[in-house]
Amino acid sequence: MTIGLIIIGDEILSGRRVDKHFPKILEMLSARGLSLSWAEYVGDDPARITATLKRTFDSGDIVFCTGGIGATPDDHTRQCAAAALGVPLQLQPQARDKIRERIADTVRDAGGEVDYDTPDNLHRLKMGEFPNGADIIPNPYNKIPGFSIRNSNGGMHHFVPGFPVMAWPMLEWVLETYYVDLFHQNPQLEQSVLVFEAIESSLTPLMEVIEAEFPLVKVFSLPHVGHGNARPHIDLGVKGEALQSAAAFKKILAGLDQIKAEYRPA
């Protein structure tokens, strides 16, 4: 399955907050032998969010989506997900119960009596209005759930808050609940060397040979111009299916030896 990530929020695009989700989700996936295929950042624009989700629902990918699932005027993700799927928003029963649990906890801590029908508490229930057919994602931090929903192409989208303290344990739960059977199914390997005083055009023929011979491998070259005491070099390597990557890397080293390139392990 292809795995994607959508990070929603004007605060990320404006620089008011630094995105921490991307590196953390890479770490979560890597620990389970999984990898991220694509990622997108989207501002708090309902039309753009809806168009993005419509496209990704049509893809059949596994998609993690962070941000915009609250009930303030700048939170649009729940509504956009429903619009993209062409289904109504509904108060999900388990979400309703979890939000009421949170309300009761808060009131008890303040020494008051619970009234679920106050305007504030009725408004809080909007955070449990998800696209019809959604299942909840438990939130161990404050009980306000996220949601998961399947699409017609066999993939799933998983929506969590933008706050890392909530989002990360919720995404861990998603991985362990839905995708254990995918863990470590396709072992991957990445290896590279630093090639000094080289230009990419001189390495291109070798890279083309490697990619033609090993279809499950991608070759990469990352030039570094050098600064201070660091010499100019190219980080040249392979990544992909473990057995093919190991064989491809040996062939890269042999090719570098043949052209008498200077290199060392990255």
N, C-alpha and C positions, 0 to 999 in steps of 0.2 A: 504494500500500500504506500502511496505517496503521502507524505506528511507536510502540511503547510501551517503557517502562523500568520495571523492578522492582529496587529496591535493598533488599537483605536484610541484617539485622543488628541485634541488640539495641543494639550500641554506638552506632548512629546515633540510634535512638529515645530512648536514655537521655541523649544529649548527650556521652558520653565521647569520641566523634569527630564532627567536623563533616563532613557529606557534601560531597564535592568532585566526585562523578560527574555530578550533574545539570547544573551549568553547563558542564562539559567536554564532555559528550555533546551538549548543545545547540550548542556551538561546532563540534564535528565534523560534525554534521548540516548546520548552516547553511552551512559551507564547501562543501558538496556540493549545495546547493540542496534539502535535505531538511528536514523539521521533525518535532518530537515532538508526538504527539497526546495522550498521557497518561503519567502516572508514578505509581507507588505505592511506599510504604515498608512493609516487612513485617519484624517481629521474628523471632527464631529459634524460632518455634513451628511444629513440623512439620505440624500439622493446618491451620493457617492458610496456610502456604506451599503445601501440596498443593492446598488449595481455590483459592487464587489462581492457581496454575499450571494447574489443570484448566480454570478459566474462560478464561484467556488462550490456552491451547492450542485451545480451542473457537472462539476469535474469528477465527483465521486471520491475525492481525496478525504483523508483524515485532516481536520482543520482545528487548530486551537485558536481561540479568539479572546483577547483580553480587553476589558474596558467598556464603559458605556452601558452597563446593565442595571444601573441604579434607577431612581425615580425622580431625579432632578431634571429641569428643563434641558440641560445639555447632554442627557443620557438618551441615546436613540437606538442602541443596538438591539434591544428586544423587539421594538416595533419594526426595525428594518429587517430583522431576520424573518419575522412573520410576513412582511410584505414581499420579501424575496421568494418565499415559499408559496405565497398565495393562500395563506391560512390565517385564521383569526388569532388574536391573543386571547388566552384564557387563564384564569387564576388556577394554577396547578395545585391540586389538593395537598400534596406533600409539601410544596413550597408554602402554602397558606399555613399549614400546621407548624412548620419550622419558624416562620416569621412570628407567629403568635407565641411560640416558645420564647423567642428573643424578646418580644414585648413583655411577656410575663416576668422573665428574668430581670429586665431593666426596672420594671415597676416594683418588684419585690425588693431589689437592692436599694431602692429609694424609699422603701417603707410605705408604699401606697397600695391601692386596690386596682386590679386590672379591669379596664373597660375597653374592649376591643373595638367599640363602635365610635370612639372619638374621631374627629376629622383627621388628626395626625396618624392614628393607628390604621384607619382605613386607607390613608395615602400610602403608608408603609407596605400594605398588601400589594400595591402595584408592582413592587419588586418581585413578586411571585407570578406576575402575568407573563407567561411564556407562549411561544407559538404552539398551537394545538398539536399534541402528540409528543411534547418534550418530556424528558425525564430529568430529575434534579441531580445536581452535583453537590454533595454535602460540603458545608463550609464549617470547618472546625474552629474558626476564629470567632465568629459571631452568629453562626447558624443561618445567615441569610444565603440561600443557595444560588448556585449558578444552574445552567441547564445544558443538556445534550439533546441533539435531535438528529435522526437519520435522514438521509436523502434518498431519492429514488435510484441513484446509481450505486448504492451500497456503501458509501462513505458515511462519516459522521462529523458533525461540528460540535465543538465543546466550548461553551461561553462561560467565562469567569470574570470576576472584577479586575479592575486595573491595579489594585493594591497588591504588591508582591506578598505581603504577610498572609493574605487570603488566597491569592491566585495560585501560588506555588504548591501548597499542600493539596489544593483542589485538583490541580493537574496531575500531581503524583497519584492521587486516588483514581483519576480517569485512566491513567496508564495501567495501573495495577488491576483495575476492574475490567477494562475492555480489551486490553491488548497484550496480555501475558503470552498468548500463543505466538506473538510476533517477535518476542525478545530473542535476540542472538540467533535468529534464523538464517541470516545472511552475513557471516563474519566479514568485516571490512578491514582493510589494511591501508595505511598511508605511510610512505617513506619518501625521503628526499635528501638531496645533497646540495651543498653550496658550490656553484661553479664560478670560479674567479676569472675576471678579465675576459668574459665571454660576451658575445652579442646573441640575441635570441635567434636571429636569422641563421646563425651557424648551427643552432641546436634544433631548428624546426624539422629538418629531414629525419633526424632520429626520433623526434616526438611523433611524427606522422607514421613512421614504421611501427612504433609501439602501439599506437591506437588502432592501427589496422590489424595487427596481429592479436591484440588482446581486447576483445569487444566489451568486456565487463570492467574495463579500466579507463580512467580519465588521467591524462597527463597534464601537469600544470607547470608553469614557469612564472616566477614572480621576481622581476628585476629590482635590484636595490642599487641606487646610484652611489652609495658610500658617503660617509661624512666622518670628519675627525680622523681617527685611526682605522676606521672600518673601510675595507677595500670594496670597490664595486663588484657585485656578484649577482648571480641568478640562483634563486631557490628553485631547483628542478626536481620534480618528483612525480609519483603516481599515487592514485587512491582508487579503491574499488574492491571488488571481490578478492578475498584474502589470497587464494592460491594464484590467481592470475596476476595480482599485484606483486606478489613476491617474485614471480618469474619475470614480469615486466621490469622490475627494479634491477634485477641482475642484468637484463639486456641493456638497460640504460647505462649501468656502470661499464659494461663491456664496450658500448658505443663511445663513452667518454674516454676510455683508455685508448681506443682506436684513433681518436683525433688528438690524443695527447693533451687533453684538457686537465687543468688543475682543479681539484675539487676535494671537499672533505664532508663528512656527515653533517647534516643540518642540526 
